[in-house]
Amino acid sequence: MHGDPVWMRALLAVHIACGFGSFLLAPVALATAKGGKQHKRWGMVYLWAMGGVAVTALPMALYRPVLFLAMVAVFSFYAAFSGYRVLKLKDLVRGGSAGPIDWIAGGLTFASSFLLAYLGAFHNAVVQHMGPVAIVFGVIGMRLSYVQMKSFIWKPKEKMFWWYTHLGNFIGSYIAAWTAFSVVTLPTVIHHAKFVLWLWPTAVGVPAIVIITAYYKRKFAPRAPSHPAVAAA
């Protein structure tokens, strides 16, 4: 990095600061009362930090070039962005419409994720010989953006759909933050099986999303009305 231009080193400094901030702030937002002032405040700070990670990652990845990291940055930010935007789309369940920004963000993420999976499958060298990882992240990114855009056309039936999306997508973006932390710091511990460094946060995080979402679906499920005891004759 010493031979890099000043702008590259400046971007790296901002990138590390934003990444470290998002890494620390997600648990704060998750730990605060949902819907409360502190939850909203720290959630927004986390979103901006993830935006900083993505904005700085793109030019750095293209300068290297490390196309794989550029497209993963798009996917990771979209997870946080869509988790935030769904709070503005609660009326989808009542026939409301998504905004142009939602369609644009979803379309760009789907396209870049498709390209990532395609390169991983057929042009392994372009993605730094990380083909299997590129395919996994590409498929996840396509599914994430597809599910979001599908809800814009075929409106959700569940009243609390926005809650499950908000929670799951923000945790998904945090998985991406853990992935970056793993890849940057753990190679000194794990010298082989570099695929493990990229995929273990996903292997742990996705089941966690499934379990937490199932918990809240049970919590929000309509309760069966209790029947009054039949009076004795």
C-alpha positions as a Markdown table, in Angstrom:
| # | Residue | x | y | z |
|---|---|---|---|---|
| 1 | Met | 0.0 | 0.0 | 0.0 |
| 2 | His | 3.0 | 2.3 | 0.4 |
| 3 | Gly | 3.3 | 2.8 | -3.3 |
| 4 | Asp | -0.4 | 3.7 | -3.7 |
| 5 | Pro | -1.5 | 7.3 | -4.5 |
| 6 | Val | -2.6 | 9.6 | -1.7 |
| 7 | Trp | -6.3 | 9.3 | -2.7 |
| 8 | Met | -6.1 | 5.5 | -2.5 |
| 9 | Arg | -4.6 | 5.6 | 1.0 |
| 10 | Ala | -7.2 | 8.2 | 2.1 |
| 11 | Leu | -10.0 | 6.0 | 0.8 |
| 12 | Leu | -8.5 | 3.0 | 2.7 |
| 13 | Ala | -8.5 | 5.0 | 5.9 |
| 14 | Val | -12.1 | 6.0 | 5.5 |
| 15 | His | -13.0 | 2.4 | 4.5 |
| 16 | Ile | -11.4 | 1.0 | 7.6 |
| 17 | Ala | -13.0 | 3.6 | 9.9 |
| 18 | Cys | -16.5 | 2.9 | 8.4 |
| 19 | Gly | -16.0 | -0.8 | 8.5 |
| 20 | Phe | -14.9 | -0.8 | 12.1 |
| 21 | Gly | -17.8 | 1.5 | 13.0 |
| 22 | Ser | -20.4 | -0.7 | 11.3 |
| 23 | Phe | -18.8 | -3.8 | 13.0 |
| 24 | Leu | -19.3 | -2.2 | 16.4 |
| 25 | Leu | -22.6 | -0.4 | 15.9 |
| 26 | Ala | -24.8 | -3.2 | 14.7 |
| 27 | Pro | -25.0 | -4.9 | 18.1 |
| 28 | Val | -25.8 | -1.5 | 19.7 |
| 29 | Ala | -28.8 | -1.0 | 17.3 |
| 30 | Leu | -29.9 | -4.6 | 17.9 |
| 31 | Ala | -29.7 | -4.3 | 21.6 |
| 32 | Thr | -31.8 | -1.1 | 21.9 |
| 33 | Ala | -35.6 | -1.2 | 22.1 |
| 34 | Lys | -37.0 | -1.8 | 18.6 |
| 35 | Gly | -38.7 | 1.3 | 17.2 |
| 36 | Gly | -37.2 | 3.5 | 20.0 |
| 37 | Lys | -35.2 | 6.7 | 19.5 |
| 38 | Gln | -31.8 | 5.0 | 20.2 |
| 39 | His | -32.6 | 2.1 | 17.9 |
| 40 | Lys | -33.4 | 4.5 | 15.1 |
| 41 | Arg | -30.4 | 6.7 | 15.8 |
| 42 | Trp | -27.8 | 3.9 | 15.9 |
| 43 | Gly | -29.5 | 2.0 | 13.0 |
| 44 | Met | -29.1 | 5.1 | 10.8 |
| 45 | Val | -25.5 | 5.6 | 11.8 |
| 46 | Tyr | -24.9 | 1.9 | 11.0 |
| 47 | Leu | -26.5 | 2.4 | 7.6 |
| 48 | Trp | -24.3 | 5.4 | 6.8 |
| 49 | Ala | -21.2 | 3.5 | 7.9 |
| 50 | Met | -22.1 | 0.6 | 5.5 |
| 51 | Gly | -22.7 | 3.2 | 2.8 |
| 52 | Gly | -19.2 | 4.5 | 3.5 |
| 53 | Val | -17.8 | 1.0 | 3.2 |
| 54 | Ala | -19.4 | 0.5 | -0.2 |
| 55 | Val | -18.6 | 3.9 | -1.6 |
| 56 | Thr | -14.9 | 3.6 | -0.7 |
| 57 | Ala | -14.7 | -0.1 | -1.7 |
| 58 | Leu | -15.8 | 0.4 | -5.3 |
| 59 | Pro | -13.0 | 2.8 | -6.5 |
| 60 | Met | -10.4 | 0.8 | -4.5 |
| 61 | Ala | -11.6 | -2.5 | -6.0 |
| 62 | Leu | -11.6 | -1.1 | -9.5 |
| 63 | Tyr | -8.2 | 0.5 | -9.1 |
| 64 | Arg | -6.5 | -2.8 | -8.0 |
| 65 | Pro | -8.6 | -4.2 | -9.9 |
| 66 | Val | -10.4 | -6.6 | -7.6 |
| 67 | Leu | -13.8 | -7.0 | -9.3 |
| 68 | Phe | -15.0 | -9.6 | -6.8 |
| 69 | Leu | -14.8 | -7.1 | -3.9 |
| 70 | Ala | -16.5 | -4.4 | -5.8 |
| 71 | Met | -19.6 | -6.5 | -6.5 |
| 72 | Val | -19.6 | -7.8 | -2.9 |
| 73 | Ala | -19.6 | -4.2 | -1.7 |
| 74 | Val | -22.7 | -3.5 | -3.8 |
| 75 | Phe | -24.5 | -6.6 | -2.3 |
| 76 | Ser | -23.6 | -5.8 | 1.3 |
| 77 | Phe | -24.8 | -2.2 | 1.1 |
| 78 | Tyr | -28.0 | -3.2 | -0.6 |
| 79 | Ala | -28.8 | -5.5 | 2.3 |
| 80 | Ala | -28.6 | -2.6 | 4.7 |
| 81 | Phe | -30.3 | -0.1 | 2.3 |
| 82 | Ser | -33.2 | -2.4 | 1.6 |
| 83 | Gly | -33.6 | -3.1 | 5.3 |
| 84 | Tyr | -34.0 | 0.6 | 5.9 |
| 85 | Arg | -36.2 | 1.4 | 2.8 |
| 86 | Val | -38.7 | -1.3 | 3.8 |
| 87 | Leu | -39.7 | 0.9 | 6.7 |
| 88 | Lys | -41.0 | 3.4 | 4.1 |
| 89 | Leu | -42.9 | 0.7 | 2.3 |
| 90 | Lys | -45.2 | -0.6 | 5.0 |
| 91 | Asp | -48.2 | 0.3 | 2.8 |
| 92 | Leu | -47.3 | -2.3 | 0.2 |
| 93 | Val | -49.5 | -4.7 | 2.1 |
| 94 | Arg | -52.4 | -2.2 | 1.4 |
| 95 | Gly | -51.6 | -1.9 | -2.3 |
| 96 | Gly | -48.9 | 0.9 | -2.0 |
| 97 | Ser | -46.0 | 1.3 | -4.5 |
| 98 | Ala | -42.3 | 1.2 | -4.3 |
| 99 | Gly | -40.3 | 4.3 | -5.4 |
| 100 | Pro | -37.9 | 4.6 | -8.3 |
| 101 | Ile | -34.9 | 4.4 | -5.9 |
| 102 | Asp | -36.1 | 1.0 | -4.8 |
| 103 | Trp | -36.3 | -0.4 | -8.3 |
| 104 | Ile | -33.0 | 1.1 | -9.3 |
| 105 | Ala | -31.2 | -0.2 | -6.3 |
| 106 | Gly | -32.7 | -3.7 | -6.6 |
| 107 | Gly | -32.0 | -3.8 | -10.4 |
| 108 | Leu | -28.4 | -2.8 | -10.0 |
| 109 | Thr | -27.9 | -5.3 | -7.2 |
| 110 | Phe | -29.5 | -8.1 | -9.2 |
| 111 | Ala | -27.3 | -7.3 | -12.2 |
| 112 | Ser | -24.1 | -7.1 | -10.3 |
| 113 | Ser | -24.9 | -10.3 | -8.4 |
| 114 | Phe | -25.7 | -12.1 | -11.6 |
| 115 | Leu | -22.4 | -11.0 | -13.0 |
| 116 | Leu | -20.6 | -12.1 | -9.9 |
| 117 | Ala | -22.1 | -15.6 | -10.0 |
| 118 | Tyr | -21.4 | -15.8 | -13.8 |
| 119 | Leu | -17.8 | -14.9 | -13.4 |
| 120 | Gly | -17.3 | -17.3 | -10.6 |
| 121 | Ala | -18.7 | -20.1 | -12.7 |
| 122 | Phe | -17.1 | -19.4 | -16.0 |
| 123 | His | -14.2 | -16.9 | -15.5 |
| 124 | Asn | -12.6 | -17.9 | -12.2 |
| 125 | Ala | -9.4 | -15.9 | -12.7 |
| 126 | Val | -11.4 | -12.6 | -13.0 |
| 127 | Val | -12.7 | -13.1 | -9.4 |
| 128 | Gln | -9.2 | -13.9 | -8.0 |
| 129 | His | -9.8 | -17.7 | -8.2 |
| 130 | Met | -12.6 | -17.4 | -5.7 |
| 131 | Gly | -15.2 | -19.0 | -8.0 |
| 132 | Pro | -17.2 | -20.9 | -5.4 |
| 133 | Val | -17.4 | -17.9 | -3.1 |
| 134 | Ala | -18.4 | -15.6 | -5.9 |
| 135 | Ile | -21.2 | -18.0 | -6.9 |
| 136 | Val | -22.5 | -18.2 | -3.3 |
| 137 | Phe | -22.5 | -14.4 | -2.8 |
| 138 | Gly | -23.9 | -13.9 | -6.3 |
| 139 | Val | -26.8 | -16.2 | -5.7 |
| 140 | Ile | -27.5 | -14.6 | -2.3 |
| 141 | Gly | -27.4 | -11.2 | -3.8 |
| 142 | Met | -29.8 | -12.2 | -6.7 |
| 143 | Arg | -32.2 | -13.8 | -4.3 |
| 144 | Leu | -32.2 | -10.8 | -1.9 |
| 145 | Ser | -32.9 | -8.3 | -4.7 |
| 146 | Tyr | -35.4 | -10.5 | -6.4 |
| 147 | Val | -37.4 | -11.0 | -3.2 |
| 148 | Gln | -37.4 | -7.3 | -2.7 |
| 149 | Met | -38.6 | -6.4 | -6.2 |
| 150 | Lys | -41.1 | -9.3 | -6.2 |
| 151 | Ser | -42.8 | -7.7 | -3.2 |
| 152 | Phe | -43.2 | -4.4 | -5.2 |
| 153 | Ile | -45.4 | -6.3 | -7.8 |
| 154 | Trp | -47.0 | -9.1 | -5.8 |
| 155 | Lys | -47.8 | -7.3 | -2.6 |
| 156 | Pro | -47.1 | -9.0 | 0.7 |
| 157 | Lys | -49.9 | -10.6 | 2.6 |
| 158 | Glu | -48.4 | -10.5 | 6.0 |
| 159 | Lys | -49.0 | -7.3 | 7.9 |
| 160 | Met | -45.6 | -7.5 | 9.6 |
| 161 | Phe | -43.6 | -8.3 | 6.4 |
| 162 | Trp | -41.6 | -5.1 | 6.8 |
| 163 | Trp | -40.4 | -6.2 | 10.2 |
| 164 | Tyr | -39.0 | -9.5 | 9.0 |
| 165 | Thr | -37.4 | -7.8 | 6.0 |
| 166 | His | -35.9 | -5.0 | 8.1 |
| 167 | Leu | -34.5 | -7.5 | 10.7 |
| 168 | Gly | -33.2 | -10.1 | 8.2 |
| 169 | Asn | -31.6 | -7.6 | 5.7 |
| 170 | Phe | -29.8 | -5.7 | 8.4 |
| 171 | Ile | -28.4 | -8.9 | 9.9 |
| 172 | Gly | -27.5 | -9.9 | 6.4 |
| 173 | Ser | -25.5 | -6.7 | 6.0 |
| 174 | Tyr | -23.8 | -7.4 | 9.3 |
| 175 | Ile | -22.8 | -10.9 | 8.0 |
| 176 | Ala | -21.0 | -9.0 | 5.2 |
| 177 | Ala | -19.2 | -6.9 | 7.8 |
| 178 | Trp | -18.1 | -10.0 | 9.6 |
| 179 | Thr | -17.0 | -11.5 | 6.3 |
| 180 | Ala | -14.7 | -8.5 | 5.7 |
| 181 | Phe | -13.3 | -8.7 | 9.2 |
| 182 | Ser | -12.7 | -12.5 | 8.8 |
| 183 | Val | -10.9 | -12.0 | 5.5 |
| 184 | Val | -8.7 | -9.1 | 6.7 |
| 185 | Thr | -7.7 | -10.4 | 10.1 |
| 186 | Leu | -8.0 | -14.2 | 10.2 |
| 187 | Pro | -5.5 | -15.2 | 7.5 |
| 188 | Thr | -2.8 | -14.9 | 10.1 |
| 189 | Val | -4.5 | -17.7 | 12.1 |
| 190 | Ile | -5.8 | -19.8 | 9.2 |
| 191 | His | -3.2 | -20.2 | 6.5 |
| 192 | His | -5.1 | -22.6 | 4.3 |
| 193 | Ala | -8.8 | -23.1 | 3.2 |
| 194 | Lys | -9.3 | -19.4 | 2.4 |
| 195 | Phe | -12.8 | -20.2 | 1.3 |
| 196 | Val | -13.7 | -20.8 | 4.9 |
| 197 | Leu | -12.7 | -17.2 | 5.8 |
| 198 | Trp | -15.3 | -15.9 | 3.3 |
| 199 | Leu | -18.1 | -18.4 | 4.0 |
| 200 | Trp | -18.2 | -19.1 | 7.7 |
| 201 | Pro | -20.1 | -15.8 | 8.6 |
| 202 | Thr | -22.8 | -16.8 | 6.0 |
| 203 | Ala | -22.9 | -20.3 | 7.3 |
| 204 | Val | -23.5 | -19.0 | 10.9 |
| 205 | Gly | -25.6 | -15.9 | 10.1 |
| 206 | Val | -28.2 | -17.3 | 7.6 |
| 207 | Pro | -29.5 | -19.9 | 10.1 |
| 208 | Ala | -29.5 | -17.2 | 12.7 |
| 209 | Ile | -31.8 | -15.1 | 10.5 |
| 210 | Val | -34.1 | -18.0 | 9.9 |
| 211 | Ile | -34.3 | -18.8 | 13.7 |
| 212 | Ile | -34.9 | -15.1 | 14.7 |
| 213 | Thr | -37.5 | -14.6 | 11.9 |
| 214 | Ala | -39.4 | -17.7 | 13.0 |
| 215 | Tyr | -39.4 | -16.5 | 16.6 |
| 216 | Tyr | -41.0 | -13.1 | 15.6 |
| 217 | Lys | -43.5 | -14.8 | 13.3 |
| 218 | Arg | -44.7 | -16.9 | 16.2 |
| 219 | Lys | -44.7 | -13.8 | 18.4 |
| 220 | Phe | -46.8 | -11.8 | 15.9 |
| 221 | Ala | -49.0 | -14.6 | 14.8 |
| 222 | Pro | -52.7 | -13.9 | 15.6 |
| 223 | Arg | -53.9 | -15.6 | 18.7 |
| 224 | Ala | -56.9 | -17.9 | 18.6 |
| 225 | Pro | -59.8 | -16.3 | 20.6 |
| 226 | Ser | -60.4 | -17.9 | 23.9 |
| 227 | His | -63.8 | -19.4 | 24.3 |
| 228 | Pro | -65.7 | -18.6 | 27.5 |
| 229 | Ala | -66.5 | -21.6 | 29.6 |
| 230 | Val | -69.9 | -23.0 | 29.0 |
| 231 | Ala | -72.0 | -22.2 | 32.1 |
| 232 | Ala | -73.3 | -25.3 | 33.9 |
| 233 | Ala | -77.0 | -25.9 | 33.4 |
